């Protein structure tokens, strides 16, 4: 039976299309892979290894908020037991709302809030929808933390005003990934991308971690907006609805 809950589109563990795709993926070669392209080696496999580290920092240009939460919920075991700040994500832009960008001089966080909250409320109708509650709890407790790139804050740090943050970095204690893939289901599973891990080159890995932290500092806290969005999407419904 086809799902009727709209939140299920984002929070279901695996879509039918992903099941077919995953089934067709060859088992990864033995040993630690240094690169992936979603053609011969899945980017998703590289990223999972970083998410499972005690702490990770994700810099992604494309802000696909719900898709990002889907990845975290699917791949991080024992999320509720993780320490504060285990998973940090800084979004560079909200390209989903790009038709609204630039119209009123609003920040990325304000644009994202308007985009998501301007949509029709979504209903919780099955158990997959309720997985969003876990995400809310993890965000409220600071286990998952969000920031949105702020050009004004960046100008104060750099002396110039970059229009956006376009980098894609996923770093942990053992891995330091960089490439074209955004932290979204499409980027990690569907699009043809290229991402590599600099773990074998300590100087490059260190540089990636330093830069990722610098980009994190160029973002403003987006946590309350994320919670407001989730609370607006999850609502009680009548039996008729």
Backbone bond lengths (Angstrom), bond angles and torsions (degrees), N, CA, C in turn:
res aa  C-N    CA-C-N  psi(-1)  N-CA   C-N-CA  omega(-1)  CA-C   N-CA-C  phi
1 X - - - 1.467 - - 1.527 108.95 -
2 X 1.312 116.20 137.79 1.460 120.87 -179.57 1.517 110.19 -72.72
3 X 1.331 116.64 138.41 1.453 121.12 178.21 1.523 109.85 -65.84
4 X 1.331 115.48 144.10 1.447 120.92 176.87 1.518 112.44 -106.08
5 X 1.336 117.48 -21.14 1.454 120.46 -178.39 1.513 111.29 -75.08
6 X 1.335 116.83 126.59 1.450 119.64 -177.05 1.520 111.99 -70.51
7 X 1.326 117.42 -33.63 1.457 118.96 177.96 1.521 110.29 -63.93
8 X 1.320 116.47 -27.26 1.458 119.96 178.97 1.520 111.88 -60.28
9 X 1.322 116.91 -25.77 1.460 119.81 176.84 1.518 110.16 -59.18
10 X 1.343 116.46 -32.62 1.448 120.18 -174.81 1.515 112.52 -99.00
11 X 1.332 117.88 -32.13 1.448 120.58 -170.10 1.517 114.06 -108.08
12 X 1.332 119.28 0.04 1.457 119.78 174.72 1.518 107.85 -68.76
13 X 1.305 115.86 149.19 1.462 118.92 -172.82 1.525 111.90 -64.66
14 X 1.301 117.31 -46.92 1.453 119.87 -177.82 1.517 108.66 -149.26
15 X 1.331 115.78 128.64 1.457 119.07 178.00 1.514 109.19 -76.91
16 X 1.355 115.97 166.18 1.455 119.60 179.14 1.520 110.76 -60.57
17 X 1.341 116.14 -40.50 1.454 119.80 179.95 1.510 111.84 -62.89
18 X 1.333 116.47 -39.58 1.459 120.20 178.58 1.512 110.84 -67.85
19 X 1.362 117.21 -36.21 1.465 119.39 178.50 1.522 110.09 -61.12
20 X 1.359 116.41 -43.21 1.449 119.94 179.57 1.520 110.63 -65.11
21 X 1.332 115.72 -41.73 1.451 119.07 -179.09 1.516 111.33 -67.05
22 X 1.342 116.95 -44.06 1.453 120.08 -179.36 1.519 111.18 -62.75
23 X 1.324 116.02 -36.25 1.457 119.99 -179.45 1.525 111.22 -65.34
24 X 1.359 115.86 -29.78 1.454 119.44 -177.15 1.522 112.18 -86.90
25 X 1.339 118.47 -10.34 1.449 121.14 -179.30 1.524 109.94 -74.67
26 X 1.312 114.63 132.84 1.458 118.46 176.62 1.512 109.44 -72.18
27 X 1.330 117.57 151.50 1.468 119.42 176.84 1.518 110.03 -58.98
28 X 1.324 117.66 140.85 1.464 119.42 -179.43 1.516 110.65 -64.59
29 X 1.328 117.54 145.94 1.467 120.35 178.10 1.516 110.47 -60.00
30 X 1.313 115.29 157.51 1.460 120.34 179.77 1.531 109.88 -67.41
31 X 1.317 116.46 149.08 1.447 120.02 179.59 1.517 111.20 91.92
32 X 1.316 115.81 170.11 1.460 121.67 -176.55 1.516 109.96 -81.68
33 X 1.331 116.40 123.54 1.451 120.51 179.82 1.524 110.66 -82.30
34 X 1.322 116.29 144.97 1.459 121.23 -178.56 1.518 112.33 -102.05
35 X 1.335 117.75 -9.06 1.458 118.94 -178.84 1.530 110.29 -155.70
36 X 1.332 115.33 164.52 1.472 121.47 177.84 1.518 108.21 -155.48
37 X 1.340 116.05 156.48 1.468 119.91 -177.34 1.529 113.97 -141.27
38 X 1.316 117.85 0.83 1.470 123.57 -176.48 1.527 112.88 66.71
39 X 1.308 117.12 9.45 1.463 120.48 173.89 1.523 108.91 -109.18
40 X 1.327 116.43 -54.03 1.457 120.27 178.13 1.521 112.42 -109.51
41 X 1.338 116.03 -24.85 1.466 120.58 178.63 1.521 108.24 -135.85
42 X 1.343 118.24 129.00 1.465 120.64 -175.87 1.526 112.53 -74.82
43 X 1.325 115.62 129.07 1.461 120.89 174.29 1.525 110.24 -59.79
44 X 1.321 115.65 -35.77 1.458 122.23 -178.46 1.533 111.34 -53.07
45 X 1.333 116.91 -40.54 1.461 120.57 -177.97 1.521 111.58 -65.16
46 X 1.326 117.11 -38.23 1.462 120.70 177.22 1.525 110.82 -63.19
47 X 1.332 115.72 -44.57 1.462 120.80 -174.40 1.525 111.16 -68.92
48 X 1.326 117.70 -37.99 1.465 121.27 179.86 1.527 110.51 -55.21
49 X 1.320 116.21 -40.74 1.466 119.44 -177.20 1.521 111.24 -61.88
50 X 1.340 117.52 -33.01 1.465 120.49 179.57 1.525 110.15 -77.65
51 X 1.324 117.80 -41.07 1.464 121.20 179.57 1.515 111.70 -60.77
52 X 1.298 116.90 -28.48 1.456 120.65 -178.04 1.528 112.90 -85.92
53 X 1.333 116.69 -2.70 1.458 119.86 173.20 1.528 109.04 -74.37
54 X 1.353 118.08 160.48 1.468 120.07 -177.19 1.525 113.27 -56.40
55 X 1.340 117.18 -35.38 1.459 121.30 179.23 1.515 109.44 -142.34
56 X 1.321 115.92 145.07 1.455 119.27 175.07 1.522 109.71 -148.36
57 X 1.322 115.34 153.17 1.456 123.38 178.63 1.516 107.64 -124.91
58 X 1.332 116.29 127.42 1.462 122.34 -175.85 1.519 109.17 -117.15
59 X 1.315 116.17 124.27 1.466 122.56 173.99 1.521 106.22 -112.38
60 X 1.319 117.29 120.47 1.457 120.37 -178.56 1.519 110.16 -136.99
61 X 1.313 116.23 132.62 1.452 120.01 -178.07 1.518 112.90 -69.88
62 X 1.306 115.98 -37.83 1.465 121.95 -175.01 1.522 109.61 -92.11
63 X 1.306 117.02 124.18 1.461 119.89 -179.43 1.523 110.82 -93.80
64 X 1.324 115.49 92.07 1.457 120.92 173.10 1.528 105.54 -110.20
65 X 1.312 115.55 81.28 1.462 123.36 -168.90 1.526 112.72 -55.52
66 X 1.333 117.23 -52.88 1.457 120.07 -175.95 1.530 111.50 -69.36
67 X 1.323 116.40 -36.23 1.460 119.52 176.81 1.523 110.78 -63.69
68 X 1.334 116.86 -39.29 1.464 120.67 177.78 1.527 111.00 -61.88
69 X 1.338 116.43 -42.47 1.461 119.77 178.54 1.522 111.39 -64.24
70 X 1.320 116.99 -36.87 1.460 120.41 177.98 1.517 110.57 -58.24
71 X 1.326 116.48 -45.84 1.461 120.89 -179.20 1.525 110.42 -61.71
72 X 1.326 116.60 -46.48 1.467 120.32 -179.02 1.522 110.66 -61.52
73 X 1.333 117.29 -47.36 1.462 120.74 -177.76 1.517 111.88 -64.72
74 X 1.324 116.64 -34.47 1.464 119.89 -178.99 1.525 112.62 -72.94
75 X 1.314 116.65 -35.33 1.462 119.62 -166.54 1.516 115.58 -107.86
76 X 1.321 119.55 -17.60 1.460 120.76 -177.18 1.524 109.24 -97.46
77 X 1.303 116.31 110.45 1.451 121.34 179.23 1.530 109.63 -80.17
78 X 1.333 116.19 142.92 1.450 120.22 178.17 1.511 112.97 62.96
79 X 1.320 116.58 38.45 1.463 120.90 -176.30 1.524 111.55 -56.35
80 X 1.315 117.32 -41.22 1.462 121.12 -176.72 1.520 112.51 -64.87
81 X 1.334 117.92 -21.37 1.458 121.15 -179.69 1.521 113.05 -95.20
82 X 1.309 116.69 -2.05 1.464 119.28 -178.44 1.520 110.54 -72.19
83 X 1.348 118.37 151.63 1.470 120.70 179.17 1.519 112.08 -74.52
84 X 1.303 115.66 164.45 1.460 121.82 178.72 1.524 109.97 -59.47
85 X 1.341 115.75 138.41 1.457 120.92 178.90 1.509 114.48 77.04
86 X 1.332 118.04 15.99 1.468 120.89 -179.31 1.520 111.75 -62.86
87 X 1.333 115.94 -40.14 1.466 120.77 -177.09 1.518 108.44 -127.34
88 X 1.324 115.84 114.34 1.453 121.33 178.50 1.522 108.79 -115.11
89 X 1.323 116.04 134.14 1.464 121.17 -179.79 1.522 108.52 -130.23
90 X 1.337 116.77 126.41 1.452 120.88 173.57 1.529 107.73 -115.31
91 X 1.330 115.97 123.53 1.452 122.46 -178.93 1.526 110.02 -92.13
92 X 1.330 116.35 137.70 1.452 120.43 179.99 1.509 113.51 -85.27
93 X 1.324 116.69 -35.69 1.463 120.93 -179.92 1.511 109.07 -161.50
94 X 1.320 115.51 169.34 1.464 121.00 177.88 1.522 107.93 -115.54
95 X 1.321 116.66 80.16 1.453 119.36 -175.14 1.522 112.34 -70.44
96 X 1.337 117.36 -16.79 1.460 119.18 174.24 1.521 111.04 -62.13
97 X 1.331 116.47 -30.31 1.461 120.70 -179.46 1.512 112.63 -104.92
98 X 1.335 117.16 26.42 1.458 120.95 -171.71 1.520 113.18 -62.06
99 X 1.338 117.73 -24.53 1.459 118.77 179.47 1.515 111.45 -68.06
100 X 1.344 116.28 -19.32 1.454 120.11 -179.74 1.520 111.87 -97.02
101 X 1.342 117.72 -11.68 1.457 119.67 -174.86 1.519 111.85 -65.51
102 X 1.327 114.67 144.72 1.452 120.41 172.31 1.501 114.68 81.96
103 X 1.314 117.72 -2.12 1.449 119.19 -174.58 1.507 114.65 -80.95
104 X 1.315 118.32 -30.82 1.457 119.12 -175.34 1.507 114.15 -136.96
105 X 1.340 117.42 17.86 1.444 120.38 179.12 1.515 113.97 67.04
106 X 1.337 117.66 25.52 1.458 121.02 -178.33 1.523 110.75 -83.43
107 X 1.323 115.11 155.73 1.458 120.59 178.17 1.527 109.77 -74.25
108 X 1.346 115.26 167.49 1.462 119.93 177.40 1.529 110.17 -59.25
109 X 1.334 117.65 -43.42 1.466 121.06 -179.21 1.525 110.72 -61.59
110 X 1.334 117.68 -40.83 1.459 120.72 179.22 1.520 111.33 -67.08
111 X 1.331 116.22 -39.16 1.458 120.07 178.43 1.524 110.58 -63.80
112 X 1.350 116.51 -44.51 1.462 120.48 -179.43 1.516 110.61 -62.50
113 X 1.329 116.43 -42.84 1.461 120.39 179.46 1.520 110.03 -60.41
114 X 1.319 117.36 -46.10 1.460 120.62 -179.87 1.519 111.31 -63.29
115 X 1.337 116.05 -40.03 1.460 119.80 -177.62 1.520 111.67 -63.39
116 X 1.356 116.49 -51.43 1.457 119.92 -175.59 1.525 112.28 -73.32
117 X 1.329 116.85 -43.35 1.454 119.19 -176.36 1.515 111.98 -76.34
118 X 1.328 116.92 -16.62 1.455 119.39 176.77 1.513 112.87 -78.41
119 X 1.348 115.86 -12.23 1.458 119.54 179.23 1.521 110.17 -78.14
120 X 1.309 115.74 161.70 1.460 120.87 178.35 1.523 109.26 -66.40
121 X 1.320 117.07 142.15 1.460 121.24 179.39 1.523 111.13 -57.95
122 X 1.325 116.69 142.16 1.450 122.03 179.84 1.523 109.90 -101.60
123 X 1.296 116.86 155.24 1.460 121.55 -174.35 1.524 111.63 -108.23
124 X 1.317 116.06 145.33 1.458 121.90 172.50 1.520 107.65 -92.62
125 X 1.329 117.18 115.12 1.460 118.75 -176.59 1.517 113.45 -128.02
126 X 1.338 118.71 -6.11 1.455 117.94 177.71 1.524 109.26 -151.20
127 X 1.337 115.85 176.29 1.452 120.37 -174.01 1.520 112.67 -63.93
128 X 1.330 117.48 -31.57 1.456 119.35 178.97 1.517 110.74 -61.92
129 X 1.337 116.75 -36.23 1.461 120.08 178.07 1.524 111.37 -61.31
130 X 1.333 115.83 -35.84 1.456 119.73 -174.45 1.530 112.63 -69.83
131 X 1.311 118.04 -11.45 1.457 120.51 175.67 1.523 110.91 -63.10
132 X 1.329 116.80 -21.90 1.461 120.18 177.08 1.520 111.20 -61.96
133 X 1.335 116.62 -28.81 1.458 120.11 179.39 1.524 110.30 -62.39
134 X 1.327 116.85 -39.09 1.458 120.64 176.81 1.524 110.18 -60.86
135 X 1.310 116.78 -41.34 1.459 120.25 179.31 1.516 110.18 -62.84
136 X 1.335 117.36 -43.09 1.456 120.84 -179.95 1.528 110.45 -61.86
137 X 1.310 117.50 -43.06 1.460 121.13 -179.60 1.524 110.74 -62.72
138 X 1.330 116.75 -43.44 1.460 120.73 -179.69 1.527 111.50 -65.58
139 X 1.336 116.63 -36.31 1.462 120.31 177.98 1.520 110.35 -70.88
140 X 1.330 117.00 -44.06 1.468 120.80 179.88 1.522 111.55 -59.86
141 X 1.316 116.95 -35.72 1.460 121.52 -178.57 1.523 112.94 -87.00
142 X 1.327 117.56 0.44 1.454 121.39 177.06 1.510 114.64 79.23
143 X 1.329 118.03 9.10 1.465 121.08 177.20 1.521 109.34 -66.02
144 X 1.345 115.74 -44.83 1.463 122.25 172.32 1.520 107.31 -104.80
145 X 1.319 116.94 128.55 1.452 121.49 -179.68 1.522 109.78 -124.86
146 X 1.328 115.83 141.22 1.457 121.45 -178.72 1.518 111.11 -122.01
147 X 1.315 114.94 144.96 1.460 121.58 166.92 1.521 108.28 -136.24
148 X 1.323 116.00 155.40 1.456 122.25 175.44 1.526 108.15 -120.79
149 X 1.317 116.06 133.21 1.462 122.37 -178.23 1.522 110.27 -54.32
150 X 1.327 115.30 133.13 1.461 121.00 -178.57 1.530 108.96 -122.05
151 X 1.348 118.06 108.78 1.471 120.61 -178.95 1.518 113.28 -58.58
152 X 1.344 117.26 -36.67 1.458 120.00 179.72 1.511 111.96 -65.02
153 X 1.325 116.80 -44.00 1.456 121.37 177.89 1.522 110.32 -63.93
154 X 1.327 116.28 -38.64 1.459 120.86 179.01 1.525 111.44 -66.07
155 X 1.326 116.16 -38.32 1.465 120.18 178.04 1.526 110.90 -60.19
156 X 1.325 116.48 -39.99 1.460 119.95 179.33 1.530 111.36 -65.50
157 X 1.329 117.35 -29.87 1.460 120.80 -178.65 1.525 112.51 -86.07
158 X 1.350 116.97 -37.09 1.460 121.20 -172.73 1.525 113.78 -103.99
159 X 1.327 117.15 -17.89 1.449 119.73 -176.18 1.513 113.39 82.73
160 X 1.302 117.32 7.50 1.467 122.50 174.41 1.521 108.42 -147.26
161 X 1.319 116.68 167.01 1.461 120.95 -171.59 1.529 110.68 -117.97
162 X 1.327 117.97 86.64 1.474 119.68 176.15 1.528 110.07 -62.67
163 X 1.327 117.69 141.46 1.469 119.33 -178.51 1.515 114.23 -70.32
164 X 1.341 117.74 -25.48 1.458 119.18 -178.63 1.521 110.03 -162.75
165 X 1.321 114.91 165.82 1.460 122.58 172.60 1.527 106.87 -103.04
166 X 1.328 116.75 117.15 1.456 120.96 -172.32 1.525 112.58 -113.37
167 X 1.335 118.09 -0.58 1.459 121.74 -175.66 1.527 111.89 -70.78
168 X 1.319 115.82 154.10 1.460 123.01 173.60 1.523 107.85 -128.17
169 X 1.325 115.74 107.30 1.453 122.13 -178.54 1.525 108.69 -135.74
170 X 1.313 117.09 138.22 1.463 122.26 174.43 1.517 106.11 -134.72
171 X 1.332 116.44 108.57 1.456 119.86 -172.85 1.524 110.49 -124.37
172 X 1.320 114.40 146.80 1.447 121.75 176.01 1.515 108.53 -139.74
173 X 1.315 116.18 -163.29 1.461 119.86 -179.90 1.522 111.83 -73.38
174 X 1.341 116.45 -29.36 1.458 119.31 -177.31 1.505 115.15 -111.22
175 X 1.341 118.02 -21.89 1.459 121.62 -175.91 1.519 110.32 -123.29
176 X 1.326 115.52 155.28 1.459 121.79 177.52 1.519 107.84 -144.51
177 X 1.338 116.00 90.50 1.457 121.66 -175.04 1.521 111.55 -90.57
178 X 1.324 115.16 147.81 1.459 121.07 172.32 1.517 108.13 -154.49
179 X 1.324 116.73 150.57 1.454 120.89 179.05 1.507 111.55 166.67
180 X 1.301 116.93 -154.26 1.465 121.41 -174.88 1.520 113.46 -90.90
181 X 1.336 117.92 -18.30 1.466 121.22 -170.41 1.519 112.29 -76.57
182 X 1.339 116.48 127.05 1.454 121.57 170.21 1.529 109.80 -76.17
183 X 1.331 115.35 161.51 1.465 120.13 179.02 1.521 108.59 -83.41
184 X 1.320 114.93 77.29 1.462 122.67 179.57 1.522 107.72 -148.48
185 X 1.324 116.04 164.17 1.464 119.93 179.44 1.513 110.59 -59.88
186 X 1.331 117.64 -42.97 1.459 120.43 178.77 1.521 111.29 -62.52
187 X 1.338 116.71 -44.67 1.452 119.84 -177.85 1.519 113.26 -65.28
188 X 1.321 116.98 -38.22 1.458 120.29 -174.91 1.517 113.51 -88.18
189 X 1.330 118.42 -19.94 1.459 119.91 -173.63 1.529 114.64 -124.27
190 X 1.309 118.53 -35.45 1.467 119.83 -164.67 1.520 114.24 -108.74
191 X 1.329 117.45 -46.36 1.460 120.11 -177.22 1.523 111.15 -70.81
192 X 1.314 116.54 154.62 1.458 120.85 168.59 1.521 107.22 -78.91
193 X 1.320 116.20 119.39 1.457 121.90 -174.49 1.521 108.60 -134.81
194 X 1.327 115.74 -179.98 1.457 119.78 168.47 1.518 108.31 -143.58
195 X 1.330 115.61 129.81 1.464 121.30 178.61 1.522 107.89 -143.03
196 X 1.341 116.07 142.10 1.454 118.75 177.79 1.516 110.69 -132.48
197 X 1.324 114.82 162.29 1.453 123.23 -178.78 1.527 107.74 -113.83
198 X 1.323 116.49 123.82 1.466 121.37 -177.02 1.526 112.38 -91.20
199 X 1.332 117.52 21.51 1.464 119.47 -175.74 1.529 112.51 -58.79
200 X 1.333 117.68 -28.36 1.458 120.87 -178.37 1.534 112.20 -83.20
201 X 1.322 116.91 -6.36 1.467 121.84 -179.68 1.526 108.04 -123.69
202 X 1.321 117.98 87.24 1.466 122.09 -171.21 1.521 114.37 -54.38
203 X 1.324 118.65 -37.55 1.463 120.23 -178.30 1.523 110.77 -66.45
204 X 1.334 116.40 -41.96 1.465 120.01 178.64 1.527 110.13 -68.41
205 X 1.322 116.41 -42.28 1.471 120.01 178.72 1.525 110.57 -60.33
206 X 1.330 116.45 -42.73 1.460 119.80 178.78 1.518 110.88 -62.95
207 X 1.335 116.97 -41.94 1.463 120.81 179.67 1.529 110.74 -62.21
208 X 1.311 116.83 -39.52 1.465 119.96 179.51 1.526 110.96 -64.85
209 X 1.321 116.74 -41.02 1.467 119.72 179.36 1.528 110.72 -65.74
210 X 1.322 116.79 -41.30 1.464 120.35 179.51 1.521 110.84 -63.57
211 X 1.318 116.12 -46.48 1.464 120.05 -179.26 1.523 110.90 -65.44
212 X 1.327 117.74 -40.40 1.466 120.53 178.54 1.524 110.60 -58.85
213 X 1.331 116.73 -42.59 1.466 120.14 177.54 1.521 111.15 -65.27
214 X 1.308 117.93 -36.99 1.458 121.00 177.44 1.529 110.77 -63.96
215 X 1.323 116.06 -41.29 1.471 119.52 178.44 1.531 110.52 -66.36
216 X 1.337 116.89 -37.48 1.462 120.50 176.43 1.526 109.98 -58.80
217 X 1.334 116.84 -41.26 1.459 121.16 -179.85 1.522 112.52 -68.69
218 X 1.335 117.31 -16.79 1.460 121.53 179.20 1.534 111.79 -89.64
219 X 1.318 116.71 4.92 1.456 120.64 179.01 1.517 111.35 -109.62
220 X 1.320 115.95 151.31 1.466 122.00 174.66 1.520 109.20 -99.66
221 X 1.309 115.75 149.04 1.465 121.13 -177.18 1.526 111.11 -55.71
222 X 1.327 115.32 131.42 1.461 121.65 -177.82 1.532 110.79 -119.95
223 X 1.335 116.40 11.82 1.457 121.26 -172.23 1.520 112.27 -63.97
224 X 1.340 117.75 -48.29 1.456 120.09 -177.22 1.518 111.10 -64.48
225 X 1.328 116.77 -35.64 1.464 119.58 176.71 1.522 110.29 -64.84
226 X 1.343 116.34 -42.40 1.466 119.77 178.73 1.520 110.80 -59.99
227 X 1.329 117.24 -43.94 1.465 120.69 179.50 1.519 110.98 -66.34
228 X 1.314 117.56 -39.78 1.456 120.21 178.79 1.523 111.19 -62.07
229 X 1.342 115.35 -40.26 1.462 119.72 178.29 1.526 110.55 -63.25
230 X 1.347 117.17 -48.05 1.461 119.85 -178.60 1.524 111.28 -62.59
231 X 1.314 116.78 -42.31 1.465 119.54 -179.55 1.516 111.27 -64.82
232 X 1.322 116.79 -32.47 1.466 119.53 179.28 1.525 111.70 -74.40
233 X 1.348 116.22 -28.41 1.459 119.94 -178.73 1.520 112.34 -81.65
234 X 1.329 116.83 -24.06 1.463 120.78 -178.35 1.517 108.33 -104.43
235 X 1.302 117.53 115.94 1.457 121.13 -178.44 1.522 108.84 -143.27
236 X 1.308 116.27 155.88 1.459 120.75 174.93 1.515 109.56 -72.97
237 X 1.322 115.55 144.53 1.444 120.42 179.27 1.526 109.78 -125.84
238 X 1.312 116.21 154.23 1.460 120.64 177.18 1.519 109.25 -79.53
239 X 1.357 117.76 162.12 1.467 119.30 176.46 1.524 112.34 -56.90
240 X 1.334 117.43 -33.64 1.455 120.49 179.37 1.526 110.14 -64.42
241 X 1.345 116.88 -42.30 1.462 118.75 178.98 1.505 111.49 -67.52
